């Protein structure tokens, strides 16, 4: 049998140690616990953590149902609109652009929805507040025109629905409220 050089011995030892180490790590990782056990431990640990909060979110299915209801209400009155539904943080969940809706309507609908959820009030009411606080309109992402309605759960805002594209903000808001009403059925 041939004697290995010192360099070959070091490389062989390193390879053996790496193989044994990887096998041990894999075995420990595989037996650390099942996903169910890890999830239960996380819930137990979080239950007593006063630094965490829970929030309610509108599901994608519910947001789509609300947007479709608003779009259908507008279509019944021969109005071409875009409907946007945003979550509590103002992130868009769904946008439905009706046939023939104007090119400005998607952004306007999203901004109205964001404004409604941010202040938990219809945007028609918020537009009236501009007389007392005209700098409100300078807040990025907002649009103080009628057509946005908040969606609430237990009195707290969880989403906003915005509609844009009709000749009147009152009509936009009527259709946004039809979307909110669809969630309460």
N, C-alpha and C positions, 0 to 999 in steps of 0.2 A: 504494500500500500504506500502511496506517495504521501510525503509530508507536505502540508499546505504552507504557503508563505504567510508571514505575519499579516500582510494586507488581505489575502484571501480569507484567513481566519476571522478577521474583523468584519469583513463583508458578509461572511456566512453567518456569524453570530448576530449581526444586525438584522439579517433577513429572517432568521429563526425568531428573534425577539419580536419583530414586527408582525409575523404571522401569529404567534401566540397571543400577542397583545390585541390584535384585531379580533381573533376568535373570542377572547375573554370579553372584550367590549361588546361584541355582538350578542353574546349570551346574556350579559348583564342588561343590555338594552332591551332584548326580547322578553326578559322576565321582569322588567321593572313594573309592569302592571298592565292590565288590559285597558283599552280606551274607556270603557265604562267606569272602571275604578278611578282612572285619572279624572274623568268628568265629575264623579261624585265627590272626590277630594277637593276639586276646584270649587264646586258649589258650596261645600261645607266650609271651606276656607273663606269664601267671599261673603257668606251669610252674615258673619259678624263684622265685616269690614265696613266701617262707617265712612270710608273714603270713596266708596263706590255708590253709584245710583243706577236705577233702572229707568228706562224710558219706553214709551209706547210708540210704535211705528206703524204706519199704514202699509199693508202688504201691497205688492205689485198688482195682484189680482184685484184688490179693492180699489187701488188708484186707477187701474184701467177701467173698471166698472163705472167709477165716478166720472172719468173723462168721457167715456162713451155716452153716458146719460146726458152730460152737458152738450156734447156734440149733437146728439139726437134731438134734444130740445131746441137747439138752434136750427137744425135742419127742418123741423116742423114749421118753423116760421120763415123759411127760405133765407136764412142767414148763413153766410160763409165765414166760419170762425176757426180759430185754433184754440185748443184747450191744453193747459199744462197743469200737472199736479206735482208739487214739490213736497219733500219731507220737512220735518221740524227744523232741520239745519239749512233749508233752502236748496237742497240738491234735487234736481229733477228726477222724478220717478218715471213719469210717462208724459209724452206730448203727442197729441193727435191733431193733425192738421187736416181740416175738412177740405173737400174739393172746392177749389176756387178761392180759398182764403188768401188774403194779401201777404206779400213777402215780409212785412213788418210784424205780422201777427204772432209768429212763434216766440220771438224775443219779448214782445209786449205781454203775452200771456204768462210767460215764466216770471217776468218781473212783477206782474200783478199778484201772482200766486205767492212769490217770495215776500212781498210787502204785506199781504194779508196774514201769513203765518207769523211773520216777525212781530207784528203788533196785535195779533189775535183779534182782528177786527176787519170788517168789510172795507175794501179800499175806497168806497164812496164816503164812508165816515172819515177815513184818514185824509182824504182830499180836503175835507172841510177844515181839518186841523191846520192846514197850511197857512190859513189867515193868521193864526196865533204864532206859528213857528215855521216861517217860510224856508228855513234852512233844512228842514226834514227832507226836502226833495234832493238835497245834495248827497244823501247817503247812497253809496254805490249799490247798484243792483235793484233799487226800488223804483216803483212807478206809481205815483199818487193819482191814478185815474180809476174811476169805477170799473169793476170787472173782476175783482178778486174777492174770494170768500175763504175764511179759515175753516178748517176741520178740527173739531175738538173731541177730546176724550176726557171725561171727568173734569171738564172746565179748562183743561190745558190744551194749547194748540199742538196738534200732531202732524198737520199738513196744511197746505194751501192749494186752492184751485183758482186758476186764472183763465179768463176767456178774453180774447181780443179779436176784433174784426168787424163787429157790427157798427152801424153809424152812430150808435149811442152807448155810452158807458152803462147806462141803466139796463139796457138789453144784455150787454156782456155779463153784468152782475147777476141778472135774472137767471142766465144759463149756468153761471158758476154755482149759484145756490141750488139749481136742479141737480148738479153733480153731488153737492153735499147731501141733499135729500135722498139721493140714491143709496148712500151709505147707511142711512137710517132705516131702510126697508128691511 
